[in-house]
Amino acid sequence: MTNQEIVALYPKIFSPLWKRSPLKIFFSLLVFSYLIFSIKYFNISVTELLNGLGKMKPILLSMITWNDFLSWNFNSILVGILQTLAMAFLGTFAASFISIPLGLLASRQVTKINLFRFIIRRILDFIRGVDILIWALIFVRAFGLGPLSGVLAIFVADTGTLSKLYSEAADNSDNKQIEGLVSSGSTKLSTIRFGLIPQVVPIFISQSLYFFESNSRSAVILGIVGAGGIGLQLSERMKAQYWDQAFFIIIIILIMVALIDKLSRFLREKLIND
């Protein structure tokens, strides 16, 4: 078979690129143009990056030069760590607790009325659509500085997400157990209790453990906006330019997150294996 015959058999493959996929060319040029525009708009240049790195040098040196280590206020750091863990635990626990009925009501396995289920899901979408930092700023304004604002921010933000995950877990549950109970004459409540709940509880616990792990990191950021915890301690030291103490707190945060990650992973694997 000659080259001409091959080209005749597959004309689209051997046609010019701009003829084969003009839309791809257009969108590629559009993305490239937007990339160039963004770089120009934010004045990103090698000179600016080098100047910024030069200004970071004394900060980095201050971080690794620990002055008067024994005189640091370790009590406030310890209290901040405990507050952060308590914020993550209380917020996650409260969100998990309230998300169980909300998630079940948003599931088609429990709620057969489409309009009612639609309203619940849209409310959960609204709650989930507002970022946790926005909730933190709202509660700091309402309740003042402190861990309570952080707990409420985690609680509200996680309620929207966990409720959605719980409802999806219920939707994807095995119908055979539920249909067997219905056919035997079980009530709606008994069907949910003995047919649906045993299937989804391990998934609920696993997802809550993962969110606790994630919230232990989020609680640090919430502290920076005034919601208490170790994040507030870190923010105060950075404002005062105590970079050595700030770096020490960052190390403590990394250790805390790593330990929680290990514990959460162990508990999830234990739960799944059992």
Rosetta silent file (secondary structure, phi, psi, omega in degrees, C-alpha in Angstrom):
SEQUENCE: MTNQEIVALYPKIFSPLWKRSPLKIFFSLLVFSYLIFSIKYFNISVTELLNGLGKMKPILLSMITWNDFLSWNFNSILVGILQTLAMAFLGTFAASFISIPLGLLASRQVTKINLFRFIIRRILDFIRGVDILIWALIFVRAFGLGPLSGVLAIFVADTGTLSKLYSEAADNSDNKQIEGLVSSGSTKLSTIRFGLIPQVVPIFISQSLYFFESNSRSAVILGIVGAGGIGLQLSERMKAQYWDQAFFIIIIILIMVALIDKLSRFLREKLIND
SCORE:     score description
SCORE:     0.000 S_00000001
   1 L     0.000  128.864 -177.525    0.000    0.000    0.000 S_00000001
   2 L   -81.233  169.398  178.739    1.443    3.344   -1.028 S_00000001
   3 H   -63.532  -37.777 -179.645    1.563    6.518    1.044 S_00000001
   4 H   -64.092  -39.356  179.097   -1.122    8.112   -1.089 S_00000001
   5 H   -66.160  -38.920  178.068   -3.456    5.182   -0.482 S_00000001
   6 H   -64.168  -43.263  178.619   -2.876    5.385    3.291 S_00000001
   7 H   -63.308  -37.450  179.147   -3.611    9.118    3.254 S_00000001
   8 H   -66.988  -33.751  179.277   -6.758    8.458    1.223 S_00000001
   9 H   -72.882  -36.041 -176.918   -7.955    5.889    3.777 S_00000001
  10 L  -126.141   70.250 -175.790   -7.352    8.138    6.788 S_00000001
  11 H   -66.020  -33.500 -177.562   -7.697   11.731    5.568 S_00000001
  12 H   -67.645  -35.315 -177.869   -8.455   13.190    9.011 S_00000001
  13 H   -67.205  -38.945 -174.303   -5.266   11.837   10.558 S_00000001
  14 H   -96.241    3.602  176.367   -3.015   13.291    7.880 S_00000001
  15 L   -77.558  160.543  179.454   -4.813   16.604    7.483 S_00000001
  16 L   -57.314  151.719 -175.452   -3.265   19.760    9.038 S_00000001
  17 H   -59.429  -42.134 -176.911   -3.701   20.138   12.797 S_00000001
  18 H   -67.410  -20.786  175.617   -5.803   23.292   12.552 S_00000001
  19 H   -85.363  -34.143 -177.505   -8.246   21.431   10.284 S_00000001
  20 H   -68.427  -45.330 -175.453   -8.433   18.301   12.447 S_00000001
  21 L  -142.697   74.926  179.930   -9.302   20.006   15.711 S_00000001
  22 H   -63.371  -33.462  179.605   -9.924   23.745   15.409 S_00000001
  23 H   -65.865  -40.107  178.191  -11.671   23.825   18.799 S_00000001
  24 H   -63.009  -41.694  178.081   -8.625   22.316   20.522 S_00000001
  25 H   -62.637  -42.885 -178.791   -6.392   24.894   18.864 S_00000001
  26 H   -62.933  -47.913 -178.417   -8.759   27.675   19.928 S_00000001
  27 H   -69.103  -33.078  176.518   -8.952   26.564   23.557 S_00000001
  28 H   -64.430  -43.620  177.128   -5.199   25.966   23.710 S_00000001
  29 H   -65.667  -36.320  179.414   -4.572   29.510   22.486 S_00000001
  30 H   -65.400  -44.854  179.107   -7.178   30.805   24.946 S_00000001
  31 H   -64.834  -42.726  179.398   -5.514   29.052   27.911 S_00000001
  32 H   -63.696  -41.452  179.050   -2.068   30.205   26.812 S_00000001
  33 H   -64.278  -40.685  179.130   -3.289   33.790   26.408 S_00000001
  34 H   -66.621  -35.277  177.125   -4.886   33.731   29.864 S_00000001
  35 H   -63.216  -46.190  178.356   -1.653   32.370   31.332 S_00000001
  36 H   -63.097  -41.791  178.933    0.351   35.233   29.797 S_00000001
  37 H   -61.366  -42.807 -179.327   -2.270   37.738   30.989 S_00000001
  38 H   -63.764  -42.305  179.411   -2.106   36.379   34.556 S_00000001
  39 H   -62.785  -42.737  179.441    1.693   36.597   34.627 S_00000001
  40 H   -69.059  -39.108 -175.847    1.600   40.183   33.361 S_00000001
  41 H   -65.868  -39.310 -178.785   -1.285   41.189   35.644 S_00000001
  42 L   -91.472    6.468  177.697    0.457   39.986   38.820 S_00000001
  43 L    53.992   43.092  178.748    3.848   41.347   37.697 S_00000001
  44 L   -80.612  122.325  179.977    5.496   37.958   38.092 S_00000001
  45 L  -148.596  162.309  178.889    9.113   38.150   37.039 S_00000001
  46 H   -62.563  -37.579 -179.863   12.426   36.543   37.880 S_00000001
  47 H   -62.393  -44.718  179.261   13.607   39.826   39.421 S_00000001
  48 H   -63.391  -40.308  179.599   10.614   39.984   41.783 S_00000001
  49 H   -65.632  -41.579  179.287   11.130   36.373   42.810 S_00000001
  50 H   -66.596  -38.744  177.686   14.839   36.910   43.498 S_00000001
  51 H   -64.409  -40.679  178.151   14.098   40.060   45.527 S_00000001
  52 H   -65.142  -41.624  177.834   11.525   38.154   47.586 S_00000001
  53 H   -63.825  -36.019  177.173   13.923   35.288   48.229 S_00000001
  54 H   -64.022  -37.152  178.359   16.541   37.817   49.334 S_00000001
  55 H   -72.518  -25.684  178.967   14.128   39.272   51.879 S_00000001
  56 H   -75.618  -19.783 -175.418   13.313   35.781   53.156 S_00000001
  57 H   -57.694  -50.624  178.552   16.940   35.020   53.983 S_00000001
  58 H   -63.451  -30.863  178.042   17.049   36.882   57.352 S_00000001
  59 H   -66.638  -45.531  179.696   13.684   35.351   58.290 S_00000001
  60 H   -63.472  -38.691  177.325   14.933   31.835   57.582 S_00000001
  61 H   -64.871  -38.081  178.648   18.112   32.506   59.564 S_00000001
  62 H   -67.121  -31.028 -179.406   16.030   33.770   62.489 S_00000001
  63 H   -66.448  -37.517 -175.590   13.933   30.601   62.384 S_00000001
  64 H   -94.474   -0.137  176.573   16.884   28.280   62.891 S_00000001
  65 L  -106.324   97.618 -174.886   18.598   30.502   65.472 S_00000001
  66 L   -90.108  110.664 -178.595   16.825   29.747   68.735 S_00000001
  67 L   -99.614  135.919  176.573   17.585   32.446   71.292 S_00000001
  68 L    51.488   51.172 -174.064   16.796   32.011   75.009 S_00000001
  69 H   -57.931  -42.318 -175.366   15.036   28.713   74.350 S_00000001
  70 H   -71.141  -15.729 -178.851   14.431   27.878   78.013 S_00000001
  71 H   -93.104    0.894 -179.817   12.724   31.223   78.633 S_00000001
  72 L   -68.547  156.060 -178.982   10.005   30.677   76.035 S_00000001
  73 L   -85.532   81.053 -178.346    6.372   30.490   77.146 S_00000001
  74 H   -70.769  -24.174 -179.586    5.865   26.757   76.629 S_00000001
  75 H   -63.314  -43.044  179.275    2.691   26.791   78.717 S_00000001
  76 H   -67.043  -34.434  177.944    0.828   28.906   76.134 S_00000001
  77 H   -66.493  -43.341  178.937    2.070   26.630   73.335 S_00000001
  78 H   -63.537  -43.393  178.278    0.830   23.523   75.179 S_00000001
  79 H   -62.353  -39.608  178.749   -2.540   25.152   75.871 S_00000001
  80 H   -63.741  -40.678  177.566   -2.780   26.124   72.209 S_00000001
  81 H   -63.053  -46.260 -179.895   -2.122   22.547   71.082 S_00000001
  82 H   -63.878  -39.033  177.515   -4.752   21.194   73.472 S_00000001
  83 H   -63.948  -40.858  179.905   -7.243   23.825   72.330 S_00000001
  84 H   -62.997  -45.870  177.831   -6.626   22.940   68.680 S_00000001
  85 H   -63.072  -40.845  179.324   -7.187   19.233   69.316 S_00000001
  86 H   -65.811  -39.880  177.178  -10.315   20.002   71.351 S_00000001
  87 H   -60.197  -47.170 -178.902  -11.656   22.264   68.592 S_00000001
  88 H   -64.181  -42.468 -177.622  -11.129   19.564   65.969 S_00000001
  89 H   -68.206  -50.256 -177.041  -12.641   16.835   68.163 S_00000001
  90 H   -64.518  -44.178 -179.703  -15.696   18.755   69.373 S_00000001
  91 H   -62.847  -43.609 -179.999  -16.455   20.224   65.944 S_00000001
  92 H   -68.324  -42.219 -179.468  -16.118   16.870   64.195 S_00000001
  93 H   -63.183  -46.395 -179.668  -18.095   14.983   66.853 S_00000001
  94 H   -64.357  -41.425  179.281  -20.976   17.478   66.814 S_00000001
  95 H   -65.712  -40.594  178.990  -21.044   17.550   63.001 S_00000001
  96 H   -63.816  -40.654 -178.149  -20.990   13.752   62.807 S_00000001
  97 H   -64.211  -48.122 -176.319  -23.817   13.475   65.324 S_00000001
  98 H   -77.124  -21.768 -178.183  -26.140   15.946   63.590 S_00000001
  99 H   -76.208  -19.848  179.780  -25.190   14.697   60.102 S_00000001
 100 H   -63.163  -55.016  177.568  -26.593   11.213   60.746 S_00000001
 101 H   -66.892  -36.769  179.871  -30.285   12.265   60.724 S_00000001
 102 H   -65.821  -42.555  178.827  -29.667   14.941   58.080 S_00000001
 103 H   -64.138  -39.786  178.635  -27.814   12.500   55.834 S_00000001
 104 H   -68.242  -38.518  177.883  -30.529    9.880   56.192 S_00000001
 105 H   -66.785  -29.165  179.058  -33.257   12.420   55.448 S_00000001
 106 L   -83.945   -1.234 -178.434  -31.339   13.461   52.319 S_00000001
 107 L   -94.438  142.374  178.036  -31.132    9.833   51.157 S_00000001
 108 L   -72.503  -13.055  176.179  -33.641    8.308   48.779 S_00000001
 109 L   -71.411  -26.723 -176.598  -33.555    5.133   50.892 S_00000001
 110 L  -106.996  -48.812 -176.961  -35.305    6.991   53.715 S_00000001
 111 L   -99.656  113.800 -178.856  -37.072    9.982   52.158 S_00000001
 112 L   -92.059  -14.065  179.609  -39.288    9.062   49.236 S_00000001
 113 L   -81.753  112.365 -174.120  -40.754   12.568   48.776 S_00000001
 114 H   -62.147  -40.355 -177.731  -38.585   14.156   46.085 S_00000001
 115 H   -64.411  -45.552  179.785  -39.422   17.760   46.984 S_00000001
 116 H   -62.404  -43.320  178.231  -38.557   17.315   50.656 S_00000001
 117 H   -65.118  -37.669  178.657  -35.297   15.559   49.767 S_00000001
 118 H   -62.851  -43.206 -179.092  -34.483   18.279   47.226 S_00000001
 119 H   -63.999  -44.308 -179.789  -34.945   21.040   49.830 S_00000001
 120 H   -62.520  -43.692 -178.625  -32.698   19.299   52.368 S_00000001
 121 H   -66.206  -36.620  179.293  -29.963   18.722   49.800 S_00000001
 122 H   -70.242  -35.410  175.496  -30.011   22.335   48.620 S_00000001
 123 H   -63.215  -43.284  178.026  -29.720   23.545   52.230 S_00000001
 124 H   -65.220  -35.773  176.797  -26.729   21.232   52.704 S_00000001
 125 H   -63.654  -39.272  178.677  -25.238   22.511   49.444 S_00000001
 126 H   -64.695  -45.439  179.666  -25.498   26.068   50.741 S_00000001
 127 H   -61.829  -43.213 -178.634  -23.795   25.167   54.026 S_00000001
 128 H   -70.770  -27.068 -177.723  -21.065   23.260   52.194 S_00000001
 129 H   -72.602  -21.029  178.238  -20.585   26.049   49.666 S_00000001
 130 L   -89.265  124.614 -176.040  -19.423   28.532   52.331 S_00000001
 131 L   -66.271  153.532 -177.349  -15.761   27.939   53.191 S_00000001
 132 H   -61.565  -32.043  178.045  -14.782   27.095   56.753 S_00000001
 133 H   -66.769  -36.475  177.735  -12.720   30.294   57.020 S_00000001
 134 H   -65.223  -43.423  176.323  -15.803   32.377   56.185 S_00000001
 135 H   -60.684  -39.517  179.677  -17.758   30.599   58.905 S_00000001
 136 H   -62.470  -44.258  178.948  -14.867   31.239   61.307 S_00000001
 137 H   -63.498  -38.035  178.186  -14.880   34.972   60.538 S_00000001
 138 H   -63.967  -46.153 -177.367  -18.654   35.088   61.031 S_00000001
 139 H   -73.443  -31.279  174.576  -18.498   33.332   64.400 S_00000001
 140 H   -63.319  -39.889  177.397  -15.489   35.380   65.555 S_00000001
 141 H   -66.106  -37.233 -176.083  -17.549   38.471   64.849 S_00000001
 142 H   -82.139  -41.970 -172.765  -20.569   37.039   66.687 S_00000001
 143 H  -109.738   -6.147  179.656  -18.944   35.256   69.645 S_00000001
 144 L    88.888  176.317  179.718  -15.575   36.989   69.866 S_00000001
 145 L   -67.518  145.322  176.057  -12.050   35.596   69.787 S_00000001
 146 L   138.504  170.656 -176.084  -11.531   32.118   71.189 S_00000001
 147 H   -63.352  -27.479 -178.844  -11.933   28.392   70.575 S_00000001
 148 H   -57.474  -41.188  178.932  -15.753   28.507   70.613 S_00000001
 149 H   -63.215  -38.396  178.063  -15.746   30.277   67.250 S_00000001
 150 H   -66.700  -41.596  178.645  -13.449   27.605   65.837 S_00000001
 151 H   -61.821  -45.035 -179.347  -15.622   24.765   67.132 S_00000001
 152 H   -65.763  -38.069  179.050  -18.739   26.318   65.612 S_00000001
 153 H   -64.009  -45.453  178.070  -16.986   26.931   62.278 S_00000001
 154 H   -64.257  -42.163 -178.786  -15.849   23.301   62.046 S_00000001
 155 H   -59.857  -50.113 -176.594  -19.265   22.076   63.160 S_00000001
 156 H   -68.358  -47.030 -177.643  -21.223   24.039   60.554 S_00000001
 157 H   -62.859  -42.453 -178.613  -18.798   23.476   57.657 S_00000001
 158 H   -73.130  -27.439  179.285  -18.485   19.734   58.332 S_00000001
 159 H   -60.616  -43.263  179.362  -22.229   19.284   58.778 S_00000001
 160 H   -63.249  -43.932 -176.530  -22.839   20.186   55.147 S_00000001
 161 H   -75.067  -46.383 -178.858  -20.121   17.885   53.807 S_00000001
 162 H   -64.382  -38.132  178.859  -20.647   14.923   56.138 S_00000001
 163 H   -61.118  -40.514  177.702  -24.404   14.973   55.598 S_00000001
 164 H   -65.016  -44.852  179.308  -23.853   14.704   51.858 S_00000001
 165 H   -64.524  -39.895  178.450  -21.358   11.851   52.273 S_00000001
 166 H   -63.991  -41.664 -179.643  -23.667   10.055   54.687 S_00000001
 167 H   -65.646  -37.751  177.884  -26.606   10.374   52.290 S_00000001
 168 H   -67.742  -37.041  176.511  -24.520    8.986   49.419 S_00000001
 169 H   -63.632  -40.093  177.783  -23.428    6.065   51.600 S_00000001
 170 H   -67.715  -39.371  178.945  -27.072    5.335   52.394 S_00000001
 171 H   -62.406  -34.947 -176.479  -28.038    5.638   48.711 S_00000001
 172 L   -91.074    8.792  179.885  -25.356    3.108   47.745 S_00000001
 173 L   -71.509  161.849 -178.236  -26.302    0.567   50.420 S_00000001
 174 L   -73.624  125.053 -177.691  -27.426   -2.948   49.502 S_00000001
 175 H   -78.946  -14.879 -174.447  -31.172   -3.078   48.853 S_00000001
 176 H   -63.222  -43.458  179.156  -31.485   -6.822   49.451 S_00000001
 177 H   -64.601  -41.402 -178.246  -31.483   -6.520   53.241 S_00000001
 178 H   -66.474  -45.418  179.860  -33.949   -3.643   53.125 S_00000001
 179 H   -64.196  -35.107  177.890  -36.264   -5.420   50.667 S_00000001
 180 H   -64.181  -41.210  178.782  -36.162   -8.573   52.801 S_00000001
 181 H   -69.039  -38.934  179.300  -37.307   -6.673   55.888 S_00000001
 182 H   -64.108  -42.439 -179.156  -40.011   -4.847   53.935 S_00000001
 183 H   -67.119  -24.302  178.953  -41.342   -8.112   52.500 S_00000001
 184 L   -86.422   -0.014  175.699  -41.502   -9.616   55.995 S_00000001
 185 L    94.170   16.499  179.782  -43.755   -6.782   57.156 S_00000001
 186 L   -69.629  150.189  176.862  -41.267   -4.634   59.076 S_00000001
 187 L   -74.047  168.896 -179.880  -42.140   -1.045   59.790 S_00000001
 188 H   -60.782  -43.946 -179.031  -40.272    1.840   58.189 S_00000001
 189 H   -65.151  -42.444  179.105  -38.366    2.544   61.392 S_00000001
 190 H   -65.641  -36.462  178.197  -37.404   -1.125   61.867 S_00000001
 191 H   -63.256  -42.636  178.437  -36.255   -1.344   58.253 S_00000001
 192 H   -67.158  -42.772 -175.835  -33.961    1.631   58.738 S_00000001
 193 H   -66.067  -44.847 -172.527  -32.727    0.369   62.110 S_00000001
 194 H  -104.309  -15.981 -178.999  -31.933   -3.217   61.113 S_00000001
 195 H  -104.323  -36.527 -175.305  -31.537   -3.023   57.337 S_00000001
 196 H   -99.899  -48.466 -174.117  -29.829    0.305   56.602 S_00000001
 197 H   -57.771  -46.685 -179.590  -27.994    1.451   59.747 S_00000001
 198 H   -59.738  -27.185  179.776  -25.746   -1.657   60.155 S_00000001
 199 H   -75.819  -36.933 -170.327  -24.527   -1.199   56.575 S_00000001
 200 H   -98.065  -17.435 -177.478  -23.646    2.488   56.795 S_00000001
 201 H   -58.358  -46.058  177.440  -22.357    2.904   60.362 S_00000001
 202 H   -59.453  -36.363  177.913  -18.804    1.668   59.561 S_00000001
 203 H   -68.097  -41.321  178.493  -18.671    4.098   56.630 S_00000001
 204 H   -58.671  -48.206 -178.026  -19.945    6.931   58.829 S_00000001
 205 H   -64.471  -42.215  179.720  -17.266    6.295   61.459 S_00000001
 206 H   -61.599  -43.766  179.312  -14.501    5.996   58.866 S_00000001
 207 H   -67.500  -36.511  178.283  -15.481    9.294   57.243 S_00000001
 208 H   -66.851  -38.414  176.874  -15.718   11.037   60.614 S_00000001
 209 H   -63.650  -40.663  177.931  -12.230    9.845   61.549 S_00000001
 210 H   -64.152  -39.641  179.928  -10.884   11.202   58.292 S_00000001
 211 H   -69.046  -34.383  175.110  -12.568   14.548   58.926 S_00000001
 212 H   -61.967  -42.454  176.466  -11.105   14.699   62.426 S_00000001
 213 H   -60.061  -44.312  179.853   -7.677   14.216   60.880 S_00000001
 214 H   -68.512  -38.425 -178.146   -8.382   16.989   58.366 S_00000001
 215 H   -70.429  -24.303  175.759   -9.870   19.321   60.980 S_00000001
 216 H   -64.268  -28.044  173.705   -6.761   19.062   63.149 S_00000001
 217 H   -82.543  -41.494 -179.411   -5.017   20.919   60.321 S_00000001
 218 H   -63.195  -34.473 -178.983   -7.923   23.256   59.617 S_00000001
 219 H   -62.874  -29.529  176.909   -8.108   24.252   63.289 S_00000001
 220 H   -64.864  -45.400  179.492   -4.579   25.652   63.024 S_00000001
 221 H   -66.011  -37.827  179.284   -5.644   27.981   60.191 S_00000001
 222 H   -62.056  -35.186  178.517   -8.794   28.964   62.078 S_00000001
 223 H   -62.961  -31.407 -178.910   -6.626   30.079   64.987 S_00000001
 224 H   -67.461  -30.178  178.687   -4.817   32.540   62.730 S_00000001
 225 H   -90.223    7.993  172.346   -8.097   34.358   61.998 S_00000001
 226 H   109.201    9.047 -176.572   -8.827   34.603   65.723 S_00000001
 227 H   -91.711   20.119  174.782  -10.553   31.313   66.551 S_00000001
 228 L    79.880 -175.006  178.555   -8.044   30.338   69.240 S_00000001
 229 L    84.724 -169.812 -176.883   -5.759   27.347   69.451 S_00000001
 230 H   -68.320  -25.341  177.330   -2.150   26.964   68.361 S_00000001
 231 H   -62.067  -36.609  177.947   -2.848   28.970   65.209 S_00000001
 232 H   -68.086  -39.813  176.309   -3.437   32.064   67.343 S_00000001
 233 H   -62.548  -41.617  178.700   -0.140   31.480   69.171 S_00000001
 234 H   -64.950  -43.083 -179.340    1.631   31.130   65.835 S_00000001
 235 H   -63.239  -42.735 -179.187    0.025   34.293   64.460 S_00000001
 236 H   -63.786  -39.349 -179.435    0.973   36.362   67.516 S_00000001
 237 H   -73.005  -31.923  176.358    4.620   35.291   67.327 S_00000001
 238 H   -70.668  -38.076  176.889    4.810   35.974   63.607 S_00000001
 239 H   -64.798  -37.592  178.287    3.367   39.458   64.125 S_00000001
 240 L   -81.686   -1.541  179.849    5.969   40.093   66.847 S_00000001
 241 L    61.532   35.723  169.880    8.636   38.638   64.493 S_00000001
 242 L   -89.383   74.241 -171.072    9.640   35.925   66.954 S_00000001
 243 H   -68.810  -28.867  178.408   10.565   33.694   64.044 S_00000001
 244 H   -66.552  -43.996  177.686   12.452   31.162   66.156 S_00000001
 245 H   -68.370  -36.121  177.895    9.388   30.508   68.325 S_00000001
 246 H   -62.458  -40.869  179.748    7.155   30.479   65.229 S_00000001
 247 H   -67.681  -37.561  176.791    9.338   27.803   63.644 S_00000001
 248 H   -61.965  -42.164  178.806    9.240   25.751   66.851 S_00000001
 249 H   -65.174  -38.902  177.971    5.417   25.921   66.825 S_00000001
 250 H   -61.015  -40.954  177.948    5.377   24.844   63.166 S_00000001
 251 H   -63.141  -43.007  178.715    7.467   21.779   64.086 S_00000001
 252 H   -62.103  -40.659  179.451    5.055   20.943   66.920 S_00000001
 253 H   -63.376  -43.199  179.401    2.104   21.282   64.515 S_00000001
 254 H   -62.024  -41.499  178.242    3.746   18.938   61.992 S_00000001
 255 H   -64.893  -43.469  179.468    4.374   16.346   64.719 S_00000001
 256 H   -60.642  -46.851 -178.915    0.782   16.663   65.970 S_00000001
 257 H   -64.315  -39.910  179.705   -0.680   16.250   62.475 S_00000001
 258 H   -63.961  -42.444  179.535    1.578   13.248   61.739 S_00000001
 259 H   -65.697  -41.750  178.663    0.536   11.481   64.950 S_00000001
 260 H   -65.980  -38.121  178.071   -3.159   12.124   64.306 S_00000001
 261 H   -61.559  -44.563  178.544   -2.749   10.894   60.743 S_00000001
 262 H   -63.272  -45.835 -179.420   -1.178    7.640   61.965 S_00000001
 263 H   -63.156  -45.024 -179.306   -3.855    7.147   64.630 S_00000001
 264 H   -63.643  -41.975  179.529   -6.705    7.899   62.229 S_00000001
 265 H   -64.593  -40.761  178.971   -5.307    5.549   59.581 S_00000001
 266 H   -62.561  -45.161 -178.392   -4.882    2.761   62.166 S_00000001
 267 H   -66.810  -39.487  178.573   -8.451    3.151   63.421 S_00000001
 268 H   -65.040  -43.763  178.811   -9.909    3.249   59.901 S_00000001
 269 H   -65.346  -38.217  177.888   -8.018    0.115   58.857 S_00000001
 270 H   -62.819  -42.270 -179.149   -9.051   -1.620   62.085 S_00000001
 271 H   -66.136  -42.662 -179.473  -12.659   -0.688   61.454 S_00000001
 272 H   -67.282  -42.397 -178.791  -12.606   -1.857   57.831 S_00000001
 273 H   -66.244  -36.086  178.853  -10.875   -5.142   58.657 S_00000001
 274 L   -71.530    0.000    0.000  -13.329   -5.886   61.447 S_00000001
